[in-house]
Structures are given as structure tokens and as C-alpha cells.
Amino acid sequence: MHRQIHAITLGVQGTFRLKRGPARHMEVKFEDVSLQRLERDPSYTAGFDAAIVKAFRKRMQMIRAAIDERAFHAMKSLHYEKLKGDREGQRSMRLNDQWRLILRIDTDDTGKLVAIISITDYH
């Protein structure tokens, strides 16, 4: 028997708790349609290596399951951080040692919204 997980939240002492039942997840929008296709089309790579595509799809699952960005901060391996300079207002999340997922947290009528901006080579 499989149970559907409705939310991942940050619990006491940085542990994750799975919630069942109605929960508000963060909505996602894409500023680059090729990244939207990359998430949905299993045969599409957008020119990225298979490992980057796999990491991107895992991050998208995590983003869609999160209720808010505290889940991103709790996972230290993501190196989730605010960016500065010409990327002020944006955040990055590690895909691997070299590649980062660039995103922005917006708010709309329904709550928080994650805008997926790009996948960027940091080296």
C-alpha cells in the first residue's frame, strides 16, 4: 500500500516531518520554458549532462513538496543561499559542485511562489 505524502515540513531540531492531509505547497512558475520542459519531458535534456538533469528533477520534486523555504535551509547539502550584486533578490540551490539552480521566491494571492530562473555554471 502506498500513502500519498502531502507535505514535507521542518520539525523540531531540523528534522523533517511528513504531513498527510490538505497542505499548501509552494507553487512553481518557470521563466525559461526549456526548464519547464526539462522537468516534464523524460527524453529532453536541454543540452545538459544526464547527472544535471537528474539532480534538477530531484530538486523540482523537493520544491513542489515544500510548504515554505525553511525546508531548503534545513537541507545543508543544497547550499541554499541568497545572492548578491546583479542577482539581488535571487537565490541559488546546488545541483552539484559546479552547477546551481537559480530561483526567486515571490508572493501572490495564494501564498509563496517559486520562480525557476536558470541553471547556471558557477565555474
N, CA, C and O atoms as CSV, one atom per row, in Angstrom:
chain,resi,resn,atom,element,x,y,z
A,1,MET,N,N,0.833,-1.169,0.000
A,1,MET,CA,C,0.000,0.000,0.000
A,1,MET,C,C,0.886,1.244,0.000
A,1,MET,O,O,1.835,1.341,0.778
A,2,HIS,N,N,0.568,2.188,-0.878
A,2,HIS,CA,C,1.311,3.439,-0.942
A,2,HIS,C,C,0.464,4.547,-0.368
A,2,HIS,O,O,-0.727,4.654,-0.661
A,3,ARG,N,N,1.084,5.369,0.451
A,3,ARG,CA,C,0.393,6.534,1.001
A,3,ARG,C,C,0.928,7.773,0.317
A,3,ARG,O,O,2.128,7.901,0.072
A,4,GLN,N,N,0.038,8.665,0.019
A,4,GLN,CA,C,0.448,9.896,-0.618
A,4,GLN,C,C,0.931,10.880,0.433
A,4,GLN,O,O,0.254,11.123,1.432
A,5,ILE,N,N,2.108,11.441,0.197
A,5,ILE,CA,C,2.662,12.456,1.086
A,5,ILE,C,C,2.198,13.805,0.568
A,5,ILE,O,O,2.368,14.118,-0.611
A,6,HIS,N,N,1.617,14.595,1.442
A,6,HIS,CA,C,1.084,15.884,1.031
A,6,HIS,C,C,2.027,17.034,1.321
A,6,HIS,O,O,1.910,18.085,0.692
A,7,ALA,N,N,2.950,16.875,2.244
A,7,ALA,CA,C,3.849,17.983,2.554
A,7,ALA,C,C,5.056,17.487,3.316
A,7,ALA,O,O,4.997,16.489,4.033
A,8,ILE,N,N,6.150,18.201,3.147
A,8,ILE,CA,C,7.349,17.980,3.937
A,8,ILE,C,C,7.565,19.265,4.716
A,8,ILE,O,O,7.676,20.336,4.120
A,9,THR,N,N,7.626,19.178,6.024
A,9,THR,CA,C,7.834,20.370,6.845
A,9,THR,C,C,9.040,20.168,7.744
A,9,THR,O,O,9.467,19.044,8.009
A,10,LEU,N,N,9.564,21.264,8.193
A,10,LEU,CA,C,10.698,21.245,9.103
A,10,LEU,C,C,10.172,21.042,10.511
A,10,LEU,O,O,9.331,21.809,10.980
A,11,GLY,N,N,10.665,20.010,11.190
A,11,GLY,CA,C,10.237,19.718,12.549
A,11,GLY,C,C,11.247,20.220,13.568
A,11,GLY,O,O,12.133,21.010,13.243
A,12,VAL,N,N,11.110,19.768,14.763
A,12,VAL,CA,C,11.983,20.149,15.861
A,12,VAL,C,C,13.409,19.685,15.560
A,12,VAL,O,O,13.610,18.590,15.035
A,13,GLN,N,N,14.371,20.496,15.884
A,13,GLN,CA,C,15.799,20.201,15.737
A,13,GLN,C,C,16.196,19.891,14.295
A,13,GLN,O,O,17.092,19.080,14.061
A,14,GLY,N,N,15.534,20.531,13.326
A,14,GLY,CA,C,15.929,20.394,11.933
A,14,GLY,C,C,15.524,19.095,11.271
A,14,GLY,O,O,15.983,18.808,10.166
A,15,THR,N,N,14.684,18.302,11.905
A,15,THR,CA,C,14.234,17.058,11.286
A,15,THR,C,C,13.037,17.342,10.395
A,15,THR,O,O,12.338,18.337,10.584
A,16,PHE,N,N,12.801,16.471,9.426
A,16,PHE,CA,C,11.661,16.634,8.537
A,16,PHE,C,C,10.509,15.787,9.027
A,16,PHE,O,O,10.698,14.666,9.499
A,17,ARG,N,N,9.303,16.343,8.909
A,17,ARG,CA,C,8.096,15.591,9.223
A,17,ARG,C,C,7.257,15.520,7.963
A,17,ARG,O,O,7.133,16.503,7.232
A,18,LEU,N,N,6.690,14.370,7.715
A,18,LEU,CA,C,5.797,14.216,6.583
A,18,LEU,C,C,4.382,14.433,7.068
A,18,LEU,O,O,3.969,13.861,8.077
A,19,LYS,N,N,3.642,15.255,6.355
A,19,LYS,CA,C,2.260,15.536,6.738
A,19,LYS,C,C,1.322,14.916,5.720
A,19,LYS,O,O,1.573,14.942,4.515
A,20,ARG,N,N,0.266,14.374,6.219
A,20,ARG,CA,C,-0.773,13.845,5.358
A,20,ARG,C,C,-1.997,14.728,5.532
A,20,ARG,O,O,-2.229,15.276,6.610
A,21,GLY,N,N,-2.765,14.863,4.487
A,21,GLY,CA,C,-3.934,15.723,4.557
A,21,GLY,C,C,-3.682,17.001,3.791
A,21,GLY,O,O,-2.612,17.184,3.211
A,22,PRO,N,N,-4.658,17.883,3.786
A,22,PRO,CA,C,-4.525,19.101,2.990
A,22,PRO,C,C,-3.377,19.978,3.472
A,22,PRO,O,O,-3.238,20.244,4.666
A,23,ALA,N,N,-2.579,20.409,2.549
A,23,ALA,CA,C,-1.460,21.299,2.859
A,23,ALA,C,C,-1.242,22.206,1.660
A,23,ALA,O,O,-1.546,21.836,0.526
A,24,ARG,N,N,-0.726,23.369,1.912
A,24,ARG,CA,C,-0.443,24.314,0.840
A,24,ARG,C,C,1.024,24.169,0.459
A,24,ARG,O,O,1.919,24.441,1.259
A,25,HIS,N,N,1.246,23.751,-0.735
A,25,HIS,CA,C,2.601,23.629,-1.248
A,25,HIS,C,C,2.970,24.923,-1.958
A,25,HIS,O,O,2.104,25.710,-2.339
A,26,MET,N,N,4.251,25.121,-2.123
A,26,MET,CA,C,4.703,26.283,-2.878
A,26,MET,C,C,4.386,26.054,-4.357
A,26,MET,O,O,4.650,24.980,-4.896
A,27,GLU,N,N,3.829,27.055,-4.995
A,27,GLU,CA,C,3.556,26.986,-6.425
A,27,GLU,C,C,4.858,27.260,-7.174
A,27,GLU,O,O,5.770,27.892,-6.641
A,28,VAL,N,N,4.934,26.779,-8.409
A,28,VAL,CA,C,6.139,26.937,-9.221
A,28,VAL,C,C,5.764,27.579,-10.548
A,28,VAL,O,O,4.755,27.229,-11.159
A,29,LYS,N,N,6.600,28.532,-10.988
A,29,LYS,CA,C,6.485,29.065,-12.346
A,29,LYS,C,C,7.881,29.066,-12.949
A,29,LYS,O,O,8.879,29.129,-12.231
A,30,PHE,N,N,7.942,28.997,-14.257
A,30,PHE,CA,C,9.224,28.940,-14.964
A,30,PHE,C,C,9.409,30.204,-15.786
A,30,PHE,O,O,8.508,30.608,-16.520
A,31,GLU,N,N,10.573,30.829,-15.668
A,31,GLU,CA,C,10.895,31.977,-16.502
A,31,GLU,C,C,11.542,31.538,-17.806
A,31,GLU,O,O,11.671,32.330,-18.739
A,32,ASP,N,N,11.946,30.276,-17.868
A,32,ASP,CA,C,12.551,29.697,-19.071
A,32,ASP,C,C,11.740,28.444,-19.420
A,32,ASP,O,O,11.750,27.468,-18.670
A,33,VAL,N,N,11.038,28.473,-20.559
A,33,VAL,CA,C,10.169,27.347,-20.917
A,33,VAL,C,C,10.955,26.054,-21.135
A,33,VAL,O,O,10.401,24.965,-20.986
A,34,SER,N,N,12.238,26.159,-21.486
A,34,SER,CA,C,13.030,24.937,-21.672
A,34,SER,C,C,13.225,24.202,-20.339
A,34,SER,O,O,13.345,22.977,-20.326
A,35,LEU,N,N,13.257,24.938,-19.218
A,35,LEU,CA,C,13.380,24.285,-17.912
A,35,LEU,C,C,12.070,23.618,-17.519
A,35,LEU,O,O,12.077,22.573,-16.868
A,36,GLN,N,N,10.958,24.207,-17.905
A,36,GLN,CA,C,9.661,23.571,-17.668
A,36,GLN,C,C,9.589,22.252,-18.441
A,36,GLN,O,O,9.130,21.240,-17.911
A,37,ARG,N,N,10.043,22.271,-19.685
A,37,ARG,CA,C,10.067,21.044,-20.492
A,37,ARG,C,C,11.044,20.036,-19.900
A,37,ARG,O,O,10.767,18.837,-19.893
A,38,LEU,N,N,12.190,20.513,-19.401
A,38,LEU,CA,C,13.188,19.626,-18.799
A,38,LEU,C,C,12.609,18.858,-17.620
A,38,LEU,O,O,12.930,17.686,-17.419
A,39,GLU,N,N,11.756,19.515,-16.841
A,39,GLU,CA,C,11.137,18.841,-15.701
A,39,GLU,C,C,10.136,17.777,-16.168
A,39,GLU,O,O,10.050,16.708,-15.563
A,40,ARG,N,N,9.393,18.052,-17.216
A,40,ARG,CA,C,8.265,17.209,-17.599
A,40,ARG,C,C,8.551,16.154,-18.674
A,40,ARG,O,O,7.925,15.094,-18.684
A,41,ASP,N,N,9.483,16.438,-19.566
A,41,ASP,CA,C,9.734,15.552,-20.708
A,41,ASP,C,C,10.942,14.657,-20.417
A,41,ASP,O,O,12.075,15.139,-20.404
A,42,PRO,N,N,10.713,13.354,-20.183
A,42,PRO,CA,C,11.810,12.448,-19.812
A,42,PRO,C,C,12.906,12.323,-20.876
A,42,PRO,O,O,14.041,11.980,-20.545
A,43,SER,N,N,12.591,12.594,-22.137
A,43,SER,CA,C,13.585,12.438,-23.192
A,43,SER,C,C,14.355,13.735,-23.476
A,43,SER,O,O,15.316,13.722,-24.245
A,44,TYR,N,N,13.952,14.833,-22.875
A,44,TYR,CA,C,14.559,16.147,-23.133
A,44,TYR,C,C,15.676,16.423,-22.138
A,44,TYR,O,O,15.502,16.226,-20.936
A,45,THR,N,N,16.834,16.882,-22.639
A,45,THR,CA,C,17.968,17.182,-21.754
A,45,THR,C,C,18.371,18.654,-21.764
A,45,THR,O,O,19.159,19.076,-20.917
A,46,ALA,N,N,17.851,19.442,-22.699
A,46,ALA,CA,C,18.208,20.862,-22.836
A,46,ALA,C,C,19.716,21.055,-22.986
A,46,ALA,O,O,20.236,22.134,-22.700
A,47,GLY,N,N,20.414,20.020,-23.429
A,47,GLY,CA,C,21.856,20.105,-23.621
A,47,GLY,C,C,22.672,19.852,-22.364
A,47,GLY,O,O,23.898,19.966,-22.397
A,48,PHE,N,N,22.023,19.511,-21.258
A,48,PHE,CA,C,22.735,19.249,-20.009
A,48,PHE,C,C,23.100,17.776,-19.897
A,48,PHE,O,O,22.447,16.916,-20.487
A,49,ASP,N,N,24.148,17.496,-19.134
A,49,ASP,CA,C,24.570,16.137,-18.818
A,49,ASP,C,C,23.454,15.429,-18.038
A,49,ASP,O,O,22.686,16.073,-17.323
A,50,ALA,N,N,23.370,14.114,-18.179
A,50,ALA,CA,C,22.321,13.324,-17.524
A,50,ALA,C,C,22.304,13.519,-16.009
A,50,ALA,O,O,21.232,13.540,-15.404
A,51,ALA,N,N,23.470,13.662,-15.394
A,51,ALA,CA,C,23.532,13.844,-13.933
A,51,ALA,C,C,22.904,15.177,-13.513
A,51,ALA,O,O,22.260,15.254,-12.467
A,52,ILE,N,N,23.086,16.220,-14.320
A,52,ILE,CA,C,22.496,17.526,-14.018
A,52,ILE,C,C,20.980,17.462,-14.179
A,52,ILE,O,O,20.238,18.014,-13.367
A,53,VAL,N,N,20.530,16.792,-15.221
A,53,VAL,CA,C,19.091,16.635,-15.456
A,53,VAL,C,C,18.445,15.886,-14.290
A,53,VAL,O,O,17.383,16.276,-13.804
A,54,LYS,N,N,19.089,14.818,-13.850
A,54,LYS,CA,C,18.564,14.034,-12.728
A,54,LYS,C,C,18.503,14.877,-11.455
A,54,LYS,O,O,17.503,14.846,-10.739
A,55,ALA,N,N,19.562,15.623,-11.173
A,55,ALA,CA,C,19.607,16.477,-9.978
A,55,ALA,C,C,18.532,17.568,-10.066
A,55,ALA,O,O,17.871,17.862,-9.070
A,56,PHE,N,N,18.354,18.166,-11.244
A,56,PHE,CA,C,17.331,19.194,-11.435
A,56,PHE,C,C,15.944,18.629,-11.150
A,56,PHE,O,O,15.150,19.259,-10.453
A,57,ARG,N,N,15.653,17.463,-11.675
A,57,ARG,CA,C,14.330,16.861,-11.467
A,57,ARG,C,C,14.096,16.509,-9.996
A,57,ARG,O,O,12.978,16.639,-9.499
A,58,LYS,N,N,15.137,16.070,-9.304
A,58,LYS,CA,C,15.016,15.805,-7.860
A,58,LYS,C,C,14.722,17.087,-7.097
A,58,LYS,O,O,13.872,17.105,-6.208
A,59,ARG,N,N,15.435,18.170,-7.449
A,59,ARG,CA,C,15.209,19.453,-6.775
A,59,ARG,C,C,13.785,19.949,-7.028
A,59,ARG,O,O,13.154,20.509,-6.132
A,60,MET,N,N,13.283,19.746,-8.239
A,60,MET,CA,C,11.933,20.198,-8.554
A,60,MET,C,C,10.899,19.424,-7.742
A,60,MET,O,O,9.902,20.001,-7.308
A,61,GLN,N,N,11.118,18.139,-7.532
A,61,GLN,CA,C,10.212,17.354,-6.687
A,61,GLN,C,C,10.218,17.900,-5.264
A,61,GLN,O,O,9.168,18.030,-4.634
A,62,MET,N,N,11.409,18.218,-4.764
A,62,MET,CA,C,11.536,18.746,-3.418
A,62,MET,C,C,10.876,20.122,-3.297
A,62,MET,O,O,10.186,20.398,-2.315
A,63,ILE,N,N,11.085,20.968,-4.281
A,63,ILE,CA,C,10.486,22.305,-4.265
A,63,ILE,C,C,8.966,22.190,-4.268
A,63,ILE,O,O,8.289,22.881,-3.507
A,64,ARG,N,N,8.436,21.332,-5.106
A,64,ARG,CA,C,6.981,21.178,-5.200
A,64,ARG,C,C,6.373,20.578,-3.928
A,64,ARG,O,O,5.207,20.833,-3.626
A,65,ALA,N,N,7.142,19.788,-3.184
A,65,ALA,CA,C,6.644,19.176,-1.950
A,65,ALA,C,C,6.752,20.103,-0.745
A,65,ALA,O,O,6.085,19.879,0.265
A,66,ALA,N,N,7.580,21.139,-0.837
A,66,ALA,CA,C,7.828,22.026,0.307
A,66,ALA,C,C,6.647,22.966,0.561
A,66,ALA,O,O,5.995,23.438,-0.371
A,67,ILE,N,N,6.394,23.219,1.822
A,67,ILE,CA,C,5.369,24.197,2.199
A,67,ILE,C,C,5.961,25.604,2.178
A,67,ILE,O,O,5.290,26.561,1.793
A,68,ASP,N,N,7.208,25.720,2.592
A,68,ASP,CA,C,7.894,27.012,2.538
A,68,ASP,C,C,9.395,26.758,2.428
A,68,ASP,O,O,9.846,25.613,2.429
A,69,GLU,N,N,10.149,27.832,2.334
A,69,GLU,CA,C,11.578,27.690,2.057
A,69,GLU,C,C,12.418,27.220,3.245
A,69,GLU,O,O,13.618,26.993,3.091
A,70,ARG,N,N,11.821,27.070,4.416
A,70,ARG,CA,C,12.580,26.532,5.556
A,70,ARG,C,C,13.106,25.136,5.250
A,70,ARG,O,O,14.163,24.744,5.745
A,71,ALA,N,N,12.373,24.387,4.435
A,71,ALA,CA,C,12.826,23.043,4.051
A,71,ALA,C,C,14.140,23.118,3.275
A,71,ALA,O,O,14.982,22.229,3.402
A,72,PHE,N,N,14.322,24.164,2.477
A,72,PHE,CA,C,15.553,24.316,1.700
A,72,PHE,C,C,16.730,24.659,2.609
A,72,PHE,O,O,17.833,24.146,2.421
A,73,HIS,N,N,16.496,25.517,3.584
A,73,HIS,CA,C,17.556,25.885,4.538
A,73,HIS,C,C,17.980,24.679,5.375
A,73,HIS,O,O,19.154,24.539,5.716
A,74,ALA,N,N,17.032,23.818,5.701
A,74,ALA,CA,C,17.313,22.677,6.566
A,74,ALA,C,C,18.209,21.648,5.888
A,74,ALA,O,O,18.948,20.932,6.564
A,75,MET,N,N,18.153,21.566,4.584
A,75,MET,CA,C,18.995,20.607,3.861
A,75,MET,C,C,20.319,21.282,3.511
A,75,MET,O,O,20.444,21.906,2.457
A,76,LYS,N,N,21.282,21.157,4.375
A,76,LYS,CA,C,22.563,21.848,4.222
A,76,LYS,C,C,23.272,21.503,2.913
A,76,LYS,O,O,24.010,22.330,2.379
A,77,SER,N,N,23.060,20.298,2.392
A,77,SER,CA,C,23.730,19.880,1.159
A,77,SER,C,C,23.273,20.689,-0.051
A,77,SER,O,O,23.953,20.687,-1.077
A,78,LEU,N,N,22.146,21.375,0.044
A,78,LEU,CA,C,21.669,22.206,-1.063
A,78,LEU,C,C,22.462,23.501,-1.199
A,78,LEU,O,O,22.492,24.106,-2.271
A,79,HIS,N,N,23.105,23.926,-0.110
A,79,HIS,CA,C,23.798,25.217,-0.079
A,79,HIS,C,C,22.850,26.316,-0.567
A,79,HIS,O,O,23.220,27.146,-1.398
A,80,TYR,N,N,21.634,26.308,-0.040
A,80,TYR,CA,C,20.613,27.286,-0.403
A,80,TYR,C,C,21.015,28.638,0.150
A,80,TYR,O,O,21.207,28.788,1.356
A,81,GLU,N,N,21.144,29.635,-0.736
A,81,GLU,CA,C,21.614,30.936,-0.275
A,81,GLU,C,C,21.060,32.075,-1.107
A,81,GLU,O,O,20.718,31.909,-2.278
A,82,LYS,N,N,20.978,33.243,-0.471
A,82,LYS,CA,C,20.587,34.464,-1.165
A,82,LYS,C,C,21.773,34.949,-1.968
A,82,LYS,O,O,22.921,34.842,-1.536
A,83,LEU,N,N,21.484,35.484,-3.143
A,83,LEU,CA,C,22.547,36.001,-3.996
A,83,LEU,C,C,22.634,37.512,-3.870
A,83,LEU,O,O,21.694,38.163,-3.414
A,84,LYS,N,N,23.766,38.062,-4.276
A,84,LYS,CA,C,24.030,39.494,-4.138
A,84,LYS,C,C,24.356,40.101,-5.498
A,84,LYS,O,O,24.383,39.410,-6.516
A,85,GLY,N,N,24.598,41.389,-5.491
A,85,GLY,CA,C,25.011,42.095,-6.706
A,85,GLY,C,C,23.912,42.132,-7.749
A,85,GLY,O,O,22.767,42.463,-7.441
A,86,ASP,N,N,24.262,41.788,-8.999
A,86,ASP,CA,C,23.269,41.847,-10.074
A,86,ASP,C,C,22.221,40.737,-9.960
A,86,ASP,O,O,21.258,40.710,-10.727
A,87,ARG,N,N,22.405,39.834,-9.016
A,87,ARG,CA,C,21.418,38.772,-8.769
A,87,ARG,C,C,20.664,38.999,-7.448
A,87,ARG,O,O,20.081,38.066,-6.895
A,88,GLU,N,N,20.680,40.222,-6.958
A,88,GLU,CA,C,19.950,40.580,-5.741
A,88,GLU,C,C,18.488,40.145,-5.876
A,88,GLU,O,O,17.860,40.375,-6.910
A,89,GLY,N,N,17.955,39.517,-4.831
A,89,GLY,CA,C,16.577,39.040,-4.846
A,89,GLY,C,C,16.436,37.608,-5.329
A,89,GLY,O,O,15.362,37.013,-5.234
A,90,GLN,N,N,17.527,37.056,-5.850
A,90,GLN,CA,C,17.513,35.670,-6.306
A,90,GLN,C,C,18.205,34.780,-5.284
A,90,GLN,O,O,18.922,35.255,-4.403
A,91,ARG,N,N,17.975,33.485,-5.422
A,91,ARG,CA,C,18.603,32.501,-4.547
A,91,ARG,C,C,19.181,31.388,-5.402
A,91,ARG,O,O,18.771,31.196,-6.547
A,92,SER,N,N,20.129,30.659,-4.844
A,92,SER,CA,C,20.684,29.521,-5.580
A,92,SER,C,C,20.603,28.266,-4.720
A,92,SER,O,O,20.593,28.310,-3.490
A,93,MET,N,N,20.546,27.164,-5.423
A,93,MET,CA,C,20.455,25.845,-4.812
A,93,MET,C,C,21.402,24.949,-5.602
A,93,MET,O,O,21.345,24.924,-6.832
A,94,ARG,N,N,22.256,24.226,-4.922
A,94,ARG,CA,C,23.268,23.412,-5.581
A,94,ARG,C,C,22.645,22.194,-6.277
A,94,ARG,O,O,21.821,21.485,-5.700
A,95,LEU,N,N,23.062,21.968,-7.540
A,95,LEU,CA,C,22.729,20.726,-8.239
A,95,LEU,C,C,23.894,19.744,-8.108
A,95,LEU,O,O,23.690,18.543,-7.930
A,96,ASN,N,N,25.116,20.268,-8.199
A,96,ASN,CA,C,26.332,19.513,-7.907
A,96,ASN,C,C,27.424,20.530,-7.571
A,96,ASN,O,O,27.113,21.695,-7.326
A,97,ASP,N,N,28.670,20.127,-7.553
A,97,ASP,CA,C,29.741,21.056,-7.182
A,97,ASP,C,C,29.864,22.231,-8.145
A,97,ASP,O,O,30.332,23.303,-7.762
A,98,GLN,N,N,29.449,22.034,-9.383
A,98,GLN,CA,C,29.642,23.046,-10.423
A,98,GLN,C,C,28.372,23.803,-10.798
A,98,GLN,O,O,28.438,24.999,-11.081
A,99,TRP,N,N,27.242,23.153,-10.807
A,99,TRP,CA,C,26.008,23.730,-11.327
A,99,TRP,C,C,25.033,24.124,-10.221
A,99,TRP,O,O,24.898,23.425,-9.216
A,100,ARG,N,N,24.343,25.275,-10.426
A,100,ARG,CA,C,23.370,25.786,-9.466
A,100,ARG,C,C,22.035,26.041,-10.157
A,100,ARG,O,O,21.984,26.434,-11.323
A,101,LEU,N,N,20.966,25.809,-9.418
A,101,LEU,CA,C,19.634,26.176,-9.843
A,101,LEU,C,C,19.364,27.568,-9.279
A,101,LEU,O,O,19.430,27.767,-8.066
A,102,ILE,N,N,19.060,28.532,-10.148
A,102,ILE,CA,C,18.795,29.908,-9.729
A,102,ILE,C,C,17.280,30.097,-9.685
A,102,ILE,O,O,16.570,29.770,-10.636
A,103,LEU,N,N,16.802,30.630,-8.561
A,103,LEU,CA,C,15.364,30.824,-8.392
A,103,LEU,C,C,15.083,32.092,-7.614
A,103,LEU,O,O,15.990,32.731,-7.080
A,104,ARG,N,N,13.809,32.444,-7.559
A,104,ARG,CA,C,13.367,33.613,-6.806
A,104,ARG,C,C,12.101,33.223,-6.054
A,104,ARG,O,O,11.275,32.480,-6.585
A,105,ILE,N,N,11.938,33.701,-4.851
A,105,ILE,CA,C,10.732,33.464,-4.063
A,105,ILE,C,C,9.850,34.703,-4.197
A,105,ILE,O,O,10.237,35.800,-3.794
A,106,ASP,N,N,8.672,34.516,-4.763
A,106,ASP,CA,C,7.689,35.586,-4.914
A,106,ASP,C,C,6.483,35.265,-4.050
A,106,ASP,O,O,6.366,34.162,-3.514
A,107,THR,N,N,5.594,36.228,-3.919
A,107,THR,CA,C,4.338,36.021,-3.208
A,107,THR,C,C,3.196,36.465,-4.107
A,107,THR,O,O,3.264,37.514,-4.747
A,108,ASP,N,N,2.148,35.654,-4.147
A,108,ASP,CA,C,0.945,36.040,-4.871
A,108,ASP,C,C,-0.261,35.836,-3.964
A,108,ASP,O,O,-0.103,35.630,-2.760
A,109,ASP,N,N,-1.452,35.892,-4.523
A,109,ASP,CA,C,-2.679,35.773,-3.731
A,109,ASP,C,C,-2.798,34.445,-3.000
A,109,ASP,O,O,-3.434,34.368,-1.949
A,110,THR,N,N,-2.189,33.395,-3.550
A,110,THR,CA,C,-2.314,32.065,-2.958
A,110,THR,C,C,-1.189,31.728,-1.987
A,110,THR,O,O,-1.244,30.695,-1.319
A,111,GLY,N,N,-0.177,32.572,-1.897
A,111,GLY,CA,C,0.935,32.305,-0.988
A,111,GLY,C,C,2.271,32.464,-1.694
A,111,GLY,O,O,2.410,33.271,-2.612
A,112,LYS,N,N,3.251,31.684,-1.253
A,112,LYS,CA,C,4.587,31.788,-1.828
A,112,LYS,C,C,4.655,31.052,-3.151
A,112,LYS,O,O,4.010,30.024,-3.359
A,113,LEU,N,N,5.461,31.616,-4.037
A,113,LEU,CA,C,5.620,31.120,-5.384
A,113,LEU,C,C,7.111,31.042,-5.685
A,113,LEU,O,O,7.840,31.999,-5.425
A,114,VAL,N,N,7.574,29.923,-6.226
A,114,VAL,CA,C,8.974,29.769,-6.600
A,114,VAL,C,C,9.086,29.991,-8.100
A,114,VAL,O,O,8.477,29.271,-8.891
A,115,ALA,N,N,9.867,30.988,-8.482
A,115,ALA,CA,C,10.122,31.259,-9.892
A,115,ALA,C,C,11.459,30.616,-10.251
A,115,ALA,O,O,12.499,30.999,-9.714
A,116,ILE,N,N,11.434,29.649,-11.147
A,116,ILE,CA,C,12.652,28.970,-11.602
A,116,ILE,C,C,13.245,29.806,-12.730
A,116,ILE,O,O,12.607,29.999,-13.765
A,117,ILE,N,N,14.466,30.301,-12.531
A,117,ILE,CA,C,15.076,31.242,-13.471
A,117,ILE,C,C,16.034,30.552,-14.430
A,117,ILE,O,O,15.900,30.694,-15.645
A,118,SER,N,N,17.001,29.803,-13.898
A,118,SER,CA,C,18.010,29.200,-14.775
A,118,SER,C,C,18.815,28.134,-14.063
A,118,SER,O,O,18.743,27.983,-12.843
A,119,ILE,N,N,19.579,27.400,-14.847
A,119,ILE,CA,C,20.625,26.513,-14.346
A,119,ILE,C,C,21.917,27.151,-14.779
A,119,ILE,O,O,22.125,27.390,-15.968
A,120,THR,N,N,22.799,27.435,-13.824
A,120,THR,CA,C,23.999,28.217,-14.092
A,120,THR,C,C,25.255,27.465,-13.685
A,120,THR,O,O,25.310,26.822,-12.637
A,121,ASP,N,N,26.263,27.565,-14.547
A,121,ASP,CA,C,27.594,27.012,-14.286
A,121,ASP,C,C,28.361,28.009,-13.434
A,121,ASP,O,O,28.624,29.125,-13.884
A,122,TYR,N,N,28.726,27.633,-12.216
A,122,TYR,CA,C,29.430,28.534,-11.309
A,122,TYR,C,C,30.939,28.485,-11.462
A,122,TYR,O,O,31.647,29.149,-10.705
A,123,HIS,N,N,31.450,27.727,-12.409
A,123,HIS,CA,C,32.911,27.666,-12.590
A,123,HIS,C,C,33.314,28.091,-13.963
A,123,HIS,O,O,34.502,28.099,-14.283
